[in-house]
């Protein structure tokens, strides 16, 4: 195997930018040479593997070009949006028709940070509230936050929520302090929620 190179899906050579909530193909080419001629290479054994921290992405690669004793193979590696940030290893290998095997494990690339969330519904709504009431009022719908990227918040499974005092539109002296609101990932928000 004489060369391995990334051909698309990168802002710069060696860096891959993923797409929110999607699986994208990262294309790599490798060139293999056989002194017995290119026809001696077994195309069905051309394999590409991406690996990092125990995760593996495997693809059978396709012959896209032949020149003399060499063939160039293209691997379309499907990487999901949650693929781990950092350096990934590339392993490409092929056998000839006699079963002789060769691999190249010298190439790496980086996966960049993808921060993307969906909040549904987009805003938090409450039913009418009676002024002066001390009875807890729940929002009209639960809010679901979906991570569509590969960035993990520092405390796994937790969100940071910033609360603001609600100020009256017609009378700015009227307000509901942020500490009157609670948020909870599970359970009854009125009893187990965190005061904002």
ChimeraX commands (.cxc) that place a marker at each C-alpha (Angstrom):
marker #1 position 0.00,0.00,0.00 radius 0.5
marker #1 position 1.76,3.09,-1.24 radius 0.5
marker #1 position -0.51,5.91,-0.05 radius 0.5
marker #1 position -3.60,6.69,2.03 radius 0.5
marker #1 position -5.39,10.03,1.83 radius 0.5
marker #1 position -8.62,11.71,2.86 radius 0.5
marker #1 position -10.43,13.18,-0.12 radius 0.5
marker #1 position -13.62,14.83,1.26 radius 0.5
marker #1 position -15.67,15.75,4.38 radius 0.5
marker #1 position -12.97,17.90,5.90 radius 0.5
marker #1 position -12.56,21.62,6.36 radius 0.5
marker #1 position -8.85,20.93,6.03 radius 0.5
marker #1 position -6.96,17.77,5.15 radius 0.5
marker #1 position -7.04,15.52,8.19 radius 0.5
marker #1 position -10.03,17.18,9.90 radius 0.5
marker #1 position -13.60,15.91,9.64 radius 0.5
marker #1 position -16.62,18.09,10.40 radius 0.5
marker #1 position -19.77,16.11,11.12 radius 0.5
marker #1 position -23.38,17.18,10.38 radius 0.5
marker #1 position -25.97,17.63,13.13 radius 0.5
marker #1 position -28.19,14.60,13.62 radius 0.5
marker #1 position -26.90,12.87,10.48 radius 0.5
marker #1 position -24.52,10.16,9.34 radius 0.5
marker #1 position -22.07,11.38,6.73 radius 0.5
marker #1 position -19.65,9.50,4.52 radius 0.5
marker #1 position -15.97,10.31,5.01 radius 0.5
marker #1 position -14.10,9.32,1.85 radius 0.5
marker #1 position -10.57,7.95,1.88 radius 0.5
marker #1 position -8.51,6.67,-1.02 radius 0.5
marker #1 position -5.66,4.20,-0.80 radius 0.5
marker #1 position -3.35,2.98,-3.52 radius 0.5
marker #1 position -2.04,-0.60,-3.63 radius 0.5
marker #1 position 0.62,-1.98,-5.91 radius 0.5
marker #1 position 1.42,-5.59,-6.86 radius 0.5
marker #1 position 4.57,-6.62,-8.73 radius 0.5
marker #1 position 2.53,-9.37,-10.42 radius 0.5
marker #1 position 0.22,-6.74,-11.91 radius 0.5
marker #1 position -2.90,-4.92,-10.71 radius 0.5
marker #1 position -5.08,-7.89,-11.74 radius 0.5
marker #1 position -3.40,-9.89,-8.94 radius 0.5
marker #1 position -5.09,-7.64,-6.31 radius 0.5
marker #1 position -8.31,-9.12,-4.88 radius 0.5
marker #1 position -10.76,-6.19,-4.96 radius 0.5
marker #1 position -13.25,-7.91,-2.63 radius 0.5
marker #1 position -10.68,-7.83,0.22 radius 0.5
marker #1 position -10.04,-4.05,0.07 radius 0.5
marker #1 position -11.14,-2.92,3.55 radius 0.5
marker #1 position -11.06,0.39,5.43 radius 0.5
marker #1 position -11.39,0.67,9.22 radius 0.5
marker #1 position -11.67,3.79,11.39 radius 0.5
marker #1 position -11.05,3.22,15.10 radius 0.5
marker #1 position -10.94,5.23,18.33 radius 0.5
marker #1 position -11.45,4.21,21.96 radius 0.5
marker #1 position -12.95,0.85,21.02 radius 0.5
marker #1 position -15.32,2.30,18.39 radius 0.5
marker #1 position -14.92,0.86,14.89 radius 0.5
marker #1 position -16.34,1.85,11.50 radius 0.5
marker #1 position -15.70,-0.65,8.70 radius 0.5
marker #1 position -16.32,-0.40,4.95 radius 0.5
marker #1 position -15.49,-2.47,1.88 radius 0.5
marker #1 position -13.66,-0.20,-0.54 radius 0.5
marker #1 position -14.19,0.07,-4.30 radius 0.5
marker #1 position -11.65,0.02,-7.11 radius 0.5
marker #1 position -11.85,3.46,-8.75 radius 0.5
marker #1 position -8.70,3.61,-10.87 radius 0.5
marker #1 position -5.97,1.37,-12.29 radius 0.5
marker #1 position -2.59,2.46,-13.64 radius 0.5
marker #1 position 0.07,-0.15,-14.45 radius 0.5
marker #1 position 0.63,-2.37,-11.39 radius 0.5
marker #1 position -1.44,-0.16,-9.05 radius 0.5
marker #1 position -5.09,0.26,-8.19 radius 0.5
marker #1 position -6.68,3.08,-6.22 radius 0.5
marker #1 position -9.54,2.16,-3.90 radius 0.5
marker #1 position -12.08,4.52,-2.40 radius 0.5
marker #1 position -13.64,3.88,1.03 radius 0.5
marker #1 position -16.89,5.63,2.02 radius 0.5
marker #1 position -16.84,5.46,5.81 radius 0.5
marker #1 position -20.24,6.24,7.44 radius 0.5
marker #1 position -19.64,8.40,10.52 radius 0.5
marker #1 position -22.62,9.28,12.75 radius 0.5
marker #1 position -22.97,12.74,14.26 radius 0.5
marker #1 position -22.05,11.45,17.74 radius 0.5
marker #1 position -18.63,10.07,16.68 radius 0.5
marker #1 position -16.08,10.89,19.36 radius 0.5
marker #1 position -14.07,14.10,19.16 radius 0.5
marker #1 position -10.31,13.75,18.64 radius 0.5
marker #1 position -7.85,11.61,16.70 radius 0.5
marker #1 position -9.07,8.51,14.84 radius 0.5
marker #1 position -6.84,5.82,13.35 radius 0.5
marker #1 position -7.19,4.65,9.75 radius 0.5
marker #1 position -6.39,1.04,8.83 radius 0.5
marker #1 position -6.61,-0.03,5.18 radius 0.5
marker #1 position -5.79,-3.52,3.97 radius 0.5
marker #1 position -5.99,-5.77,0.94 radius 0.5
marker #1 position -5.04,-9.29,-0.16 radius 0.5
marker #1 position -3.87,-10.57,-3.51 radius 0.5
marker #1 position -5.44,-13.57,-5.26 radius 0.5
marker #1 position -2.96,-15.88,-3.46 radius 0.5
marker #1 position -4.09,-14.60,-0.06 radius 0.5
marker #1 position -1.00,-12.49,0.68 radius 0.5
marker #1 position -2.05,-9.67,3.00 radius 0.5
marker #1 position -0.83,-6.11,3.45 radius 0.5
marker #1 position -2.10,-3.30,5.68 radius 0.5
marker #1 position -1.31,0.35,6.34 radius 0.5
marker #1 position -1.96,1.68,9.85 radius 0.5
marker #1 position -0.01,4.94,9.68 radius 0.5
marker #1 position -2.76,7.43,8.87 radius 0.5
marker #1 position -4.88,9.41,11.34 radius 0.5
marker #1 position -7.47,12.15,11.11 radius 0.5
marker #1 position -9.32,14.34,13.60 radius 0.5
marker #1 position -13.03,14.71,14.25 radius 0.5
marker #1 position -14.01,18.22,15.23 radius 0.5
marker #1 position -16.43,19.38,17.91 radius 0.5
marker #1 position -20.10,19.50,16.89 radius 0.5
marker #1 position -22.35,21.39,19.32 radius 0.5
marker #1 position -25.99,21.13,18.28 radius 0.5
marker #1 position -29.21,20.66,20.24 radius 0.5
marker #1 position -32.91,20.72,19.46 radius 0.5
marker #1 position -35.30,22.09,22.08 radius 0.5
marker #1 position -38.91,20.99,21.70 radius 0.5
marker #1 position -41.14,22.91,22.09 radius 0.5
marker #1 position -39.00,25.94,21.27 radius 0.5
marker #1 position -40.47,27.98,24.14 radius 0.5
marker #1 position -41.84,27.19,27.59 radius 0.5
marker #1 position -45.48,28.14,28.11 radius 0.5
marker #1 position -47.64,28.25,31.22 radius 0.5
marker #1 position -51.41,28.35,31.62 radius 0.5
marker #1 position -53.00,31.48,33.14 radius 0.5
marker #1 position -51.72,32.13,36.65 radius 0.5
marker #1 position -53.77,33.88,39.33 radius 0.5
marker #1 position -51.83,36.83,40.81 radius 0.5
marker #1 position -50.85,36.19,44.43 radius 0.5
marker #1 position -51.48,32.42,44.17 radius 0.5
marker #1 position -48.98,30.11,45.88 radius 0.5
marker #1 position -50.25,26.97,44.14 radius 0.5
marker #1 position -47.57,25.45,41.85 radius 0.5
marker #1 position -48.31,25.70,38.13 radius 0.5
marker #1 position -46.73,23.28,35.65 radius 0.5
marker #1 position -45.72,24.29,32.14 radius 0.5
marker #1 position -48.20,23.26,29.47 radius 0.5
marker #1 position -45.75,20.75,27.97 radius 0.5
marker #1 position -42.55,19.00,28.97 radius 0.5
marker #1 position -39.44,20.34,27.28 radius 0.5
marker #1 position -37.24,17.81,25.47 radius 0.5
marker #1 position -33.61,18.64,24.70 radius 0.5
marker #1 position -31.98,16.37,22.10 radius 0.5
marker #1 position -28.23,16.35,21.54 radius 0.5
marker #1 position -27.55,16.20,17.79 radius 0.5
marker #1 position -23.81,16.61,18.11 radius 0.5
marker #1 position -20.78,14.89,19.62 radius 0.5
marker #1 position -20.12,17.42,22.39 radius 0.5
marker #1 position -20.76,16.14,25.90 radius 0.5
marker #1 position -21.51,18.62,28.64 radius 0.5
marker #1 position -19.00,18.40,31.53 radius 0.5
marker #1 position -21.44,16.50,33.76 radius 0.5
marker #1 position -22.79,13.67,31.62 radius 0.5
marker #1 position -26.57,13.79,31.24 radius 0.5
marker #1 position -26.97,17.23,32.80 radius 0.5
marker #1 position -27.97,20.56,31.31 radius 0.5
marker #1 position -27.11,24.04,32.45 radius 0.5
marker #1 position -30.20,26.23,32.71 radius 0.5
marker #1 position -30.06,29.99,33.12 radius 0.5
marker #1 position -33.17,31.57,34.62 radius 0.5
marker #1 position -34.20,35.22,34.34 radius 0.5
marker #1 position -36.65,37.24,36.38 radius 0.5
marker #1 position -39.90,37.79,34.44 radius 0.5
marker #1 position -40.62,41.51,34.28 radius 0.5
marker #1 position -44.08,42.92,33.60 radius 0.5
marker #1 position -44.63,44.25,30.10 radius 0.5
marker #1 position -47.04,47.04,31.02 radius 0.5
marker #1 position -45.69,47.58,34.55 radius 0.5
marker #1 position -41.95,46.87,34.93 radius 0.5
marker #1 position -42.34,47.01,38.72 radius 0.5
marker #1 position -44.29,43.76,38.57 radius 0.5
marker #1 position -42.09,40.72,38.31 radius 0.5
marker #1 position -41.81,37.01,39.01 radius 0.5
marker #1 position -38.34,36.22,40.41 radius 0.5
marker #1 position -36.40,33.42,38.73 radius 0.5
marker #1 position -36.18,31.60,42.08 radius 0.5
marker #1 position -39.91,30.91,41.80 radius 0.5
marker #1 position -39.17,28.45,39.00 radius 0.5
marker #1 position -37.91,24.88,39.25 radius 0.5
marker #1 position -36.53,22.47,36.66 radius 0.5
marker #1 position -36.20,18.70,36.84 radius 0.5
marker #1 position -35.03,15.95,34.51 radius 0.5
marker #1 position -37.25,13.36,36.16 radius 0.5
marker #1 position -39.82,13.06,38.89 radius 0.5
marker #1 position -42.27,15.70,40.04 radius 0.5
marker #1 position -40.76,19.09,39.40 radius 0.5
marker #1 position -42.64,20.68,42.30 radius 0.5
marker #1 position -40.96,18.41,44.86 radius 0.5
marker #1 position -37.73,17.22,43.23 radius 0.5
marker #1 position -36.95,20.14,40.93 radius 0.5
marker #1 position -33.95,22.39,41.33 radius 0.5
marker #1 position -34.73,26.00,42.20 radius 0.5
marker #1 position -33.52,28.27,39.40 radius 0.5
marker link #1:1,2 radius 0.2
marker link #1:2,3 radius 0.2
marker link #1:3,4 radius 0.2
marker link #1:4,5 radius 0.2
marker link #1:5,6 radius 0.2
marker link #1:6,7 radius 0.2
marker link #1:7,8 radius 0.2
marker link #1:8,9 radius 0.2
marker link #1:9,10 radius 0.2
marker link #1:10,11 radius 0.2
marker link #1:11,12 radius 0.2
marker link #1:12,13 radius 0.2
marker link #1:13,14 radius 0.2
marker link #1:14,15 radius 0.2
marker link #1:15,16 radius 0.2
marker link #1:16,17 radius 0.2
marker link #1:17,18 radius 0.2
marker link #1:18,19 radius 0.2
marker link #1:19,20 radius 0.2
marker link #1:20,21 radius 0.2
marker link #1:21,22 radius 0.2
marker link #1:22,23 radius 0.2
marker link #1:23,24 radius 0.2
marker link #1:24,25 radius 0.2
marker link #1:25,26 radius 0.2
marker link #1:26,27 radius 0.2
marker link #1:27,28 radius 0.2
marker link #1:28,29 radius 0.2
marker link #1:29,30 radius 0.2
marker link #1:30,31 radius 0.2
marker link #1:31,32 radius 0.2
marker link #1:32,33 radius 0.2
marker link #1:33,34 radius 0.2
marker link #1:34,35 radius 0.2
marker link #1:35,36 radius 0.2
marker link #1:36,37 radius 0.2
marker link #1:37,38 radius 0.2
marker link #1:38,39 radius 0.2
marker link #1:39,40 radius 0.2
marker link #1:40,41 radius 0.2
marker link #1:41,42 radius 0.2
marker link #1:42,43 radius 0.2
marker link #1:43,44 radius 0.2
marker link #1:44,45 radius 0.2
marker link #1:45,46 radius 0.2
marker link #1:46,47 radius 0.2
marker link #1:47,48 radius 0.2
marker link #1:48,49 radius 0.2
marker link #1:49,50 radius 0.2
marker link #1:50,51 radius 0.2
marker link #1:51,52 radius 0.2
marker link #1:52,53 radius 0.2
marker link #1:53,54 radius 0.2
marker link #1:54,55 radius 0.2
marker link #1:55,56 radius 0.2
marker link #1:56,57 radius 0.2
marker link #1:57,58 radius 0.2
marker link #1:58,59 radius 0.2
marker link #1:59,60 radius 0.2
marker link #1:60,61 radius 0.2
marker link #1:61,62 radius 0.2
marker link #1:62,63 radius 0.2
marker link #1:63,64 radius 0.2
marker link #1:64,65 radius 0.2
marker link #1:65,66 radius 0.2
marker link #1:66,67 radius 0.2
marker link #1:67,68 radius 0.2
marker link #1:68,69 radius 0.2
marker link #1:69,70 radius 0.2
marker link #1:70,71 radius 0.2
marker link #1:71,72 radius 0.2
marker link #1:72,73 radius 0.2
marker link #1:73,74 radius 0.2
marker link #1:74,75 radius 0.2
marker link #1:75,76 radius 0.2
marker link #1:76,77 radius 0.2
marker link #1:77,78 radius 0.2
marker link #1:78,79 radius 0.2
marker link #1:79,80 radius 0.2
marker link #1:80,81 radius 0.2
marker link #1:81,82 radius 0.2
marker link #1:82,83 radius 0.2
marker link #1:83,84 radius 0.2
marker link #1:84,85 radius 0.2
marker link #1:85,86 radius 0.2
marker link #1:86,87 radius 0.2
marker link #1:87,88 radius 0.2
marker link #1:88,89 radius 0.2
marker link #1:89,90 radius 0.2
marker link #1:90,91 radius 0.2
marker link #1:91,92 radius 0.2
marker link #1:92,93 radius 0.2
marker link #1:93,94 radius 0.2
marker link #1:94,95 radius 0.2
marker link #1:95,96 radius 0.2
marker link #1:96,97 radius 0.2
marker link #1:97,98 radius 0.2
marker link #1:98,99 radius 0.2
marker link #1:99,100 radius 0.2
marker link #1:100,101 radius 0.2
marker link #1:101,102 radius 0.2
marker link #1:102,103 radius 0.2
marker link #1:103,104 radius 0.2
marker link #1:104,105 radius 0.2
marker link #1:105,106 radius 0.2
marker link #1:106,107 radius 0.2
marker link #1:107,108 radius 0.2
marker link #1:108,109 radius 0.2
marker link #1:109,110 radius 0.2
marker link #1:110,111 radius 0.2
marker link #1:111,112 radius 0.2
marker link #1:112,113 radius 0.2
marker link #1:113,114 radius 0.2
marker link #1:114,115 radius 0.2
marker link #1:115,116 radius 0.2
marker link #1:116,117 radius 0.2
marker link #1:117,118 radius 0.2
marker link #1:118,119 radius 0.2
marker link #1:119,120 radius 0.2
marker link #1:120,121 radius 0.2
marker link #1:121,122 radius 0.2
marker link #1:122,123 radius 0.2
marker link #1:123,124 radius 0.2
marker link #1:124,125 radius 0.2
marker link #1:125,126 radius 0.2
marker link #1:126,127 radius 0.2
marker link #1:127,128 radius 0.2
marker link #1:128,129 radius 0.2
marker link #1:129,130 radius 0.2
marker link #1:130,131 radius 0.2
marker link #1:131,132 radius 0.2
marker link #1:132,133 radius 0.2
marker link #1:133,134 radius 0.2
marker link #1:134,135 radius 0.2
marker link #1:135,136 radius 0.2
marker link #1:136,137 radius 0.2
marker link #1:137,138 radius 0.2
marker link #1:138,139 radius 0.2
marker link #1:139,140 radius 0.2
marker link #1:140,141 radius 0.2
marker link #1:141,142 radius 0.2
marker link #1:142,143 radius 0.2
marker link #1:143,144 radius 0.2
marker link #1:144,145 radius 0.2
marker link #1:145,146 radius 0.2
marker link #1:146,147 radius 0.2
marker link #1:147,148 radius 0.2
marker link #1:148,149 radius 0.2
marker link #1:149,150 radius 0.2
marker link #1:150,151 radius 0.2
marker link #1:151,152 radius 0.2
marker link #1:152,153 radius 0.2
marker link #1:153,154 radius 0.2
marker link #1:154,155 radius 0.2
marker link #1:155,156 radius 0.2
marker link #1:156,157 radius 0.2
marker link #1:157,158 radius 0.2
marker link #1:158,159 radius 0.2
marker link #1:159,160 radius 0.2
marker link #1:160,161 radius 0.2
marker link #1:161,162 radius 0.2
marker link #1:162,163 radius 0.2
marker link #1:163,164 radius 0.2
marker link #1:164,165 radius 0.2
marker link #1:165,166 radius 0.2
marker link #1:166,167 radius 0.2
marker link #1:167,168 radius 0.2
marker link #1:168,169 radius 0.2
marker link #1:169,170 radius 0.2
marker link #1:170,171 radius 0.2
marker link #1:171,172 radius 0.2
marker link #1:172,173 radius 0.2
marker link #1:173,174 radius 0.2
marker link #1:174,175 radius 0.2
marker link #1:175,176 radius 0.2
marker link #1:176,177 radius 0.2
marker link #1:177,178 radius 0.2
marker link #1:178,179 radius 0.2
marker link #1:179,180 radius 0.2
marker link #1:180,181 radius 0.2
marker link #1:181,182 radius 0.2
marker link #1:182,183 radius 0.2
marker link #1:183,184 radius 0.2
marker link #1:184,185 radius 0.2
marker link #1:185,186 radius 0.2
marker link #1:186,187 radius 0.2
marker link #1:187,188 radius 0.2
marker link #1:188,189 radius 0.2
marker link #1:189,190 radius 0.2
marker link #1:190,191 radius 0.2
marker link #1:191,192 radius 0.2
marker link #1:192,193 radius 0.2
marker link #1:193,194 radius 0.2
marker link #1:194,195 radius 0.2
marker link #1:195,196 radius 0.2
view
